[in-house]
Amino acid sequence: MAAIALGQSVLRAFKPLVVRWQGTNHSIGASLGLAIGSVALGSELEWLEAADGAAYEAKRSGRGTMRLAGQAPGDPSGRG
């Protein structure tokens, strides 16, 4: 699925990202939530809410994680 591949590319781009600011190195990471549009998601608001919920699940799972809306917690298939 193209959305998953794109999400994994974004996560890979952030994994080695270190920014030096005011003499201190800061590592930057990302967590992503995705929701694939379907008939089950009846409106744009439901789609955004599903993606938002997946993003919070990714954040709880740790840096460098991607979660799909409806994905069971602990399912590693969304990890980048």
KOLLO-238198 format. One record per residue: residue number from 1; residue in three letters; z, x, y of N, C-alpha, C in turn. Coordinates in steps of 0.05 Angstrom, whole numbers, plus 5000, padded with zeros to 4 digits. Layout:
// KOLLO-238198
ATOM,n,res,nzz,nxx,nyy,cazz,caxx,cayy,czz,cxx,cyy
ATOM,NUM,ALA,Z,X,Y,Z,X,Y,Z,X,Y
...
END
This chain:
// KOLLO-238198
ATOM,n,res,nzz,nxx,nyy,cazz,caxx,cayy,czz,cxx,cyy
ATOM,1,MET,5000,5017,4977,5000,5000,5000,5000,5018,5025
ATOM,2,ALA,4983,5012,5044,4979,5029,5067,5004,5031,5084
ATOM,3,ALA,5019,5009,5087,5043,5010,5104,5064,5028,5093
ATOM,4,ILE,5067,5028,5066,5086,5046,5054,5078,5075,5057
ATOM,5,ALA,5053,5081,5053,5043,5108,5056,5047,5118,5085
ATOM,6,LEU,5042,5101,5105,5046,5108,5132,5075,5113,5138
ATOM,7,GLY,5093,5096,5128,5121,5099,5131,5131,5126,5120
ATOM,8,GLN,5121,5132,5096,5129,5158,5084,5119,5181,5100
ATOM,9,SER,5096,5179,5112,5086,5200,5130,5103,5204,5154
ATOM,10,VAL,5112,5182,5166,5130,5183,5189,5156,5197,5181
ATOM,11,LEU,5168,5190,5158,5192,5202,5149,5189,5232,5145
ATOM,12,ARG,5167,5240,5133,5161,5269,5128,5159,5284,5155
ATOM,13,ALA,5148,5271,5175,5145,5284,5201,5172,5289,5214
ATOM,14,PHE,5191,5272,5209,5217,5275,5221,5236,5294,5205
ATOM,15,LYS,5231,5297,5180,5250,5313,5164,5255,5341,5174
ATOM,16,PRO,5234,5356,5182,5240,5383,5192,5244,5384,5222
ATOM,17,LEU,5246,5361,5235,5246,5361,5265,5272,5370,5276
ATOM,18,VAL,5272,5393,5290,5295,5403,5304,5287,5408,5333
ATOM,19,VAL,5303,5398,5351,5297,5400,5380,5319,5417,5392
ATOM,20,ARG,5311,5437,5407,5330,5454,5421,5333,5443,5449
ATOM,21,TRP,5358,5436,5457,5363,5425,5483,5389,5437,5494
ATOM,22,GLN,5387,5449,5517,5410,5461,5531,5424,5481,5513
ATOM,23,GLY,5408,5497,5499,5418,5519,5482,5429,5510,5455
ATOM,24,THR,5427,5485,5448,5437,5475,5423,5415,5462,5407
ATOM,25,ASN,5414,5468,5381,5394,5455,5363,5404,5427,5355
ATOM,26,HIS,5387,5408,5356,5393,5380,5348,5373,5371,5327
ATOM,27,SER,5382,5363,5304,5363,5353,5284,5359,5323,5288
ATOM,28,ILE,5335,5315,5285,5327,5287,5289,5317,5276,5263
ATOM,29,GLY,5327,5252,5256,5318,5240,5231,5310,5211,5237
ATOM,30,ALA,5300,5198,5216,5291,5170,5219,5297,5155,5194
ATOM,31,SER,5301,5129,5197,5303,5110,5176,5284,5087,5183
ATOM,32,LEU,5270,5076,5164,5250,5056,5170,5255,5031,5153
ATOM,33,GLY,5250,5008,5165,5250,4983,5151,5222,4970,5153
ATOM,34,LEU,5212,4961,5131,5185,4948,5131,5187,4920,5119
ATOM,35,ALA,5171,4902,5129,5168,4875,5118,5138,4870,5116
ATOM,36,ILE,5130,4864,5092,5101,4858,5088,5097,4829,5093
ATOM,37,GLY,5078,4822,5110,5072,4794,5117,5064,4779,5092
ATOM,38,SER,5075,4755,5089,5067,4738,5067,5072,4709,5074
ATOM,39,VAL,5063,4691,5057,5067,4662,5062,5097,4656,5062
ATOM,40,ALA,5113,4671,5047,5142,4666,5045,5155,4671,5072
ATOM,41,LEU,5144,4688,5089,5154,4692,5116,5138,4673,5134
ATOM,42,GLY,5149,4651,5140,5134,4629,5153,5127,4634,5182
ATOM,43,SER,5140,4652,5196,5134,4656,5224,5137,4685,5231
ATOM,44,GLU,5128,4692,5255,5131,4720,5265,5161,4727,5267
ATOM,45,LEU,5177,4708,5276,5206,4713,5278,5218,4720,5251
ATOM,46,GLU,5211,4705,5230,5221,4711,5204,5212,4738,5194
ATOM,47,TRP,5188,4746,5201,5177,4772,5193,5193,4794,5207
ATOM,48,LEU,5198,4791,5233,5213,4811,5248,5242,4812,5238
ATOM,49,GLU,5254,4790,5232,5281,4790,5222,5283,4804,5195
ATOM,50,ALA,5262,4800,5178,5262,4813,5152,5259,4844,5155
ATOM,51,ALA,5242,4852,5174,5239,4881,5179,5264,4893,5191
ATOM,52,ASP,5277,4878,5208,5302,4887,5220,5324,4890,5199
ATOM,53,GLY,5326,4871,5181,5345,4873,5159,5340,4897,5141
ATOM,54,ALA,5315,4902,5136,5307,4925,5120,5314,4951,5134
ATOM,55,ALA,5310,4952,5161,5317,4976,5176,5347,4982,5175
ATOM,56,TYR,5363,4961,5177,5392,4965,5175,5400,4974,5147
ATOM,57,GLU,5387,4964,5127,5393,4973,5099,5385,5002,5096
ATOM,58,ALA,5363,5010,5108,5355,5039,5107,5375,5056,5121
ATOM,59,LYS,5385,5047,5144,5405,5063,5159,5430,5066,5142
ATOM,60,ARG,5439,5045,5128,5462,5047,5111,5458,5066,5087
ATOM,61,SER,5433,5068,5079,5426,5084,5056,5424,5114,5063
ATOM,62,GLY,5421,5120,5088,5421,5148,5097,5395,5156,5110
ATOM,63,ARG,5397,5179,5124,5374,5190,5138,5350,5195,5119
ATOM,64,GLY,5326,5191,5129,5302,5196,5114,5296,5175,5093
ATOM,65,THR,5306,5151,5098,5303,5129,5079,5285,5107,5090
ATOM,66,MET,5270,5095,5073,5254,5072,5080,5260,5050,5061
ATOM,67,ARG,5264,5026,5071,5269,5003,5055,5249,4981,5061
ATOM,68,LEU,5242,4966,5040,5224,4943,5043,5241,4918,5043
ATOM,69,ALA,5234,4899,5059,5248,4873,5059,5246,4861,5031
ATOM,70,GLY,5269,4853,5021,5270,4841,4994,5274,4862,4972
ATOM,71,GLN,5275,4887,4979,5279,4909,4959,5308,4909,4952
ATOM,72,ALA,5314,4912,4926,5341,4914,4916,5354,4939,4927
ATOM,73,PRO,5380,4937,4936,5394,4961,4945,5395,4982,4922
ATOM,74,GLY,5391,5007,4929,5391,5028,4909,5364,5033,4896
ATOM,75,ASP,5344,5016,4902,5317,5020,4891,5305,5043,4906
ATOM,76,PRO,5299,5066,4893,5289,5089,4907,5259,5088,4915
ATOM,77,SER,5245,5066,4908,5216,5065,4913,5209,5067,4943
ATOM,78,GLY,5228,5060,4960,5223,5061,4989,5230,5087,5001
ATOM,79,ARG,5240,5106,4986,5248,5132,4997,5224,5149,5003
ATOM,80,GLY,5224,5162,5027,5201,5177,5035,5200,5205,5026
END
